Amino acid sequence: MASLLGKVAAMIDPIAWVEAGQAEGATLWTGVPCSYLKSLIDCVISHPQLDYVPAANEGDAVAIAAGAWLGGGLGVALMQNSGLGNAVNPLTSLLEPFAIPMLLLVTWRGQPGGPADEPQHELMGQITPGLLDLMQIPYEILPADEQAALDCLRRQLRRTRAERRCHALVIPSGRFASHPPTPALEIKPLTGVVPAPTPARLSRSQMLQGLLEIWGPGDLVVATTGYTGRELYALNDRDQHLYLVGSMGCASSLGLGLALRRPEKRIWVLDGDGALLMRMGALSSLGWVRPDNLVHVLLDNGVHESTGAQSTVSASLDFCEIARGCGYPHILRWSRPEPLEIAGLTFIHAPILPGIAAALPRPKQKPRQVADRFRGVQGL
Ligand SMILES: Cc1ncc(C[n+]2csc(CCOP(=O)(O)OP(=O)(O)O)c2C)c(N)n1
């Protein structure tokens, strides 16, 4: 039975399959590999019209694909089912409230009744469909027959877009025919120069006020969850602001997907030290892709202000060195906002004083409305 399954499974041509996805608008593919997807990933990487963004974590891949949709595209986030656990937070607290569509490709290691697998996949193999059900993510199991698999992909991409909710394909062993392996990803030299540390002089509110003066009318701003988004909202609520709620640490990945989709726009990501630390691996994807139009501003108050000002370990490390080491070509430190000619991917470490204005309002609009406005201001 297993060999029979293997034979049938080898019949999906990955090129035809990804091109069927491309015809439905899925042009940004991102994820963390699984051996079941080897030929598919090789095919996407070598495809001249598709973008593949190597993510460090499946949750980051979800945020990157979400950013692509917020910029008018459609993303595919691919992962081993082990990685579903890494993605639960953005799946539930980013895609759901903002009603963001995307297709998840989730392999099915440890499939009950499937090929013998390693012990670490056994439990996840048993609960993969149940976990998707629990997260209210509709899914289909990818059929082995090529035509049926093409139809299934098209159907799920149309549904995710029409319903504005994430859909998934669960992919059993051996579905895709082989594809020539791609060469290793390009090695990009580190060119960033780290400036000397600068002390915190301003509050976040003052820093945001200065940024509001710097931002042009066409600039898009993604604010991390918690007080940063709320403080920005309190100062000035504009359609080009996206206030994240939840998905802590995902702002920069979302900004990456957005920047790739909207190369003509300047994208500003406002991050917090706690949030950046939570998903520090995301910097590796930004630093490798190096979108020319993204500025990643870290408002570093040294604490998790939003949850009661518990210290982070930010004072014991150097975010600029980390950004440089991840490949950011431009690195600045700001005591106060300064006019900026953006010459490529830029990291700005902005140490700020902890503390907030007395009571911060929450955006009156629901996250879905915030997403609608954010797309609307781009003419989408
Ligand atoms: C996955 C996850 N864990 C914990 C929280 C609770 N939480 C919300 S905001 C926040 C602190 C964020 O810290 P930082 O990024 O430094 O921003 P600040 O609060 O200082 O503005 C925490 C821990 C959350 N929203 N999501």
The ligand as an SDF file (V2000), in Angstrom:
LIG
                    3D

 26 27  0  0  0  0  0  0  0  0999 V2000
    2.5560   35.8130   22.4780 C   0  0  0  0  0  0  0  0  0  0  0  0
    2.2610   36.8840   23.4770 C   0  0  0  0  0  0  0  0  0  0  0  0
    2.7900   36.8310   24.6950 N   0  0  0  0  0  0  0  0  0  0  0  0
    2.5220   37.8010   25.5970 C   0  0  0  0  0  0  0  0  0  0  0  0
    1.6770   38.8270   25.2790 C   0  0  0  0  0  0  0  0  0  0  0  0
    1.3240   39.8880   26.3020 C   0  0  0  0  0  0  0  0  0  0  0  0
    1.9640   41.1500   25.9140 N   0  0  0  0  0  0  0  0  0  0  0  0
    1.2950   42.1180   25.2620 C   0  0  0  0  0  0  0  0  0  0  0  0
    2.2200   43.4740   24.9720 S   0  0  0  0  0  0  0  0  0  0  0  0
    3.5180   42.7800   25.7900 C   0  0  0  0  0  0  0  0  0  0  0  0
    4.7810   43.5470   26.0100 C   0  0  0  0  0  0  0  0  0  0  0  0
    5.4380   43.9900   24.7460 C   0  0  0  0  0  0  0  0  0  0  0  0
    6.6690   44.5690   25.0900 O   0  0  0  0  0  0  0  0  0  0  0  0
    7.4160   45.5630   24.1570 P   0  0  0  0  0  0  0  0  0  0  0  0
    7.4320   45.0140   22.7820 O   0  0  0  0  0  0  0  0  0  0  0  0
    8.7220   45.8870   24.7530 O   0  0  0  0  0  0  0  0  0  0  0  0
    6.4990   46.8410   24.0790 O   0  0  0  0  0  0  0  0  0  0  0  0
    5.9780   47.7960   25.2510 P   0  0  0  0  0  0  0  0  0  0  0  0
    4.9450   47.0300   25.9960 O   0  0  0  0  0  0  0  0  0  0  0  0
    7.1490   48.1640   26.0960 O   0  0  0  0  0  0  0  0  0  0  0  0
    5.3770   48.9430   24.5450 O   0  0  0  0  0  0  0  0  0  0  0  0
    3.2320   41.5080   26.2450 C   0  0  0  0  0  0  0  0  0  0  0  0
    4.1870   40.6410   26.9680 C   0  0  0  0  0  0  0  0  0  0  0  0
    1.1200   38.8140   23.9900 C   0  0  0  0  0  0  0  0  0  0  0  0
    0.3010   39.7740   23.5470 N   0  0  0  0  0  0  0  0  0  0  0  0
    1.4250   37.8440   23.1130 N   0  0  0  0  0  0  0  0  0  0  0  0
  1  2  1  0
  2  3  1  0
  2 26  2  0
  3  4  2  0
  4  5  1  0
  5  6  1  0
  5 24  2  0
  6  7  1  0
  7  8  2  0
  7 22  1  0
  8  9  1  0
  9 10  1  0
 10 11  1  0
 10 22  2  0
 11 12  1  0
 12 13  1  0
 13 14  1  0
 14 15  2  0
 14 16  1  0
 14 17  1  0
 17 18  1  0
 18 19  2  0
 18 20  1  0
 18 21  1  0
 22 23  1  0
 24 25  1  0
 24 26  1  0
M  CHG  1   7   1
M  END
$$$$
